[in-house]
Amino acid sequence: MRPTGGKRFEMPDQNQIKHEKYTAEKIVELCGEVAHFDRFGDPNQNEPDIIFTGSHILGIEVTTAYYRVRDFDLAAHLLNWDKSVGN
């Protein structure tokens, strides 16, 4: 989320934060990047969700999109959410 018109955004809840970090770390791992979690981004500074460092700075914005309702697999989504938040 990006602030517009001077609005400030509240930080997401702990489950969303855990999910974003888990997802971003998996992306880095799957891409074979040599990068390590540095910190959470600040949405009020237009930063992505997760900031990694390595040979360079890597920012990842985590989002989910469903193109068609029939493509949405609720069971798979809930399984991935539970794994990312430690349930």
C-alpha positions as CSV (number, residue, x, y, z in Angstrom):
1,M,0.0,0.0,0.0
2,R,1.2,3.4,-0.9
3,P,0.3,6.6,0.9
4,T,-1.5,9.2,-1.2
5,G,-2.6,12.7,-0.4
6,G,-0.5,12.8,2.8
7,K,-2.3,9.8,4.3
8,R,-0.4,7.6,6.7
9,F,-0.9,3.9,6.8
10,E,-1.1,1.8,9.9
11,M,1.2,-1.2,10.1
12,P,-0.4,-4.6,9.2
13,D,-1.3,-7.1,12.0
14,Q,1.3,-9.7,13.1
15,N,-0.2,-12.5,11.0
16,Q,0.1,-10.4,7.8
17,I,3.6,-9.4,8.7
18,K,4.6,-13.1,9.3
19,H,3.0,-14.0,6.0
20,E,4.8,-11.3,4.0
21,K,8.2,-12.2,5.5
22,Y,7.7,-15.9,4.9
23,T,6.6,-15.3,1.3
24,A,9.4,-12.9,0.5
25,E,12.0,-15.3,2.0
26,K,10.6,-18.1,-0.2
27,I,10.8,-15.9,-3.3
28,V,14.5,-15.0,-2.5
29,E,15.2,-18.7,-1.9
30,L,13.5,-19.9,-5.2
31,C,15.3,-17.2,-7.2
32,G,18.7,-18.2,-5.8
33,E,19.4,-14.7,-4.6
34,V,22.1,-14.3,-2.0
35,A,20.2,-11.9,0.2
36,H,19.3,-11.8,3.8
37,F,16.3,-10.3,5.6
38,D,17.3,-6.8,6.8
39,R,14.0,-5.2,7.9
40,F,10.4,-4.6,7.3
41,G,9.7,-1.7,4.9
42,D,7.9,1.5,6.0
43,P,4.8,2.1,3.9
44,N,4.8,5.7,4.9
45,Q,8.1,6.1,3.1
46,N,6.9,4.3,0.0
47,E,9.0,1.2,0.8
48,P,8.1,-2.3,-0.2
49,D,7.0,-4.8,2.5
50,I,10.3,-6.5,3.0
51,I,13.9,-5.3,2.6
52,F,16.8,-7.7,2.0
53,T,20.5,-7.0,1.8
54,G,23.3,-8.8,0.1
55,S,25.4,-7.6,-2.8
56,H,22.7,-5.0,-3.3
57,I,19.4,-3.9,-1.6
58,L,16.4,-6.0,-2.6
59,G,12.8,-4.9,-1.8
60,I,9.8,-7.2,-2.2
61,E,6.2,-6.1,-2.1
62,V,4.0,-9.1,-1.3
63,T,0.5,-9.2,-2.8
64,T,-2.0,-11.8,-3.8
65,A,-4.2,-11.7,-6.9
66,Y,-7.0,-14.1,-8.0
67,Y,-8.0,-13.7,-11.6
68,R,-11.1,-15.9,-11.6
69,V,-13.1,-17.2,-8.6
70,R,-12.7,-20.8,-10.0
71,D,-8.9,-20.4,-9.8
72,F,-9.1,-19.6,-6.1
73,D,-8.3,-22.7,-4.0
74,L,-9.4,-21.9,-0.5
75,A,-7.8,-25.0,1.0
76,A,-4.4,-24.3,-0.6
77,H,-4.6,-20.6,0.4
78,L,-5.4,-21.5,4.1
79,L,-2.7,-24.1,4.2
80,N,0.0,-21.6,2.9
81,W,-1.3,-19.0,5.3
82,D,-1.1,-21.3,8.3
83,K,2.4,-22.4,7.4
84,S,3.5,-18.8,7.0
85,V,2.1,-17.6,10.4
86,G,3.3,-20.7,12.3
87,N,0.0,-22.5,12.9
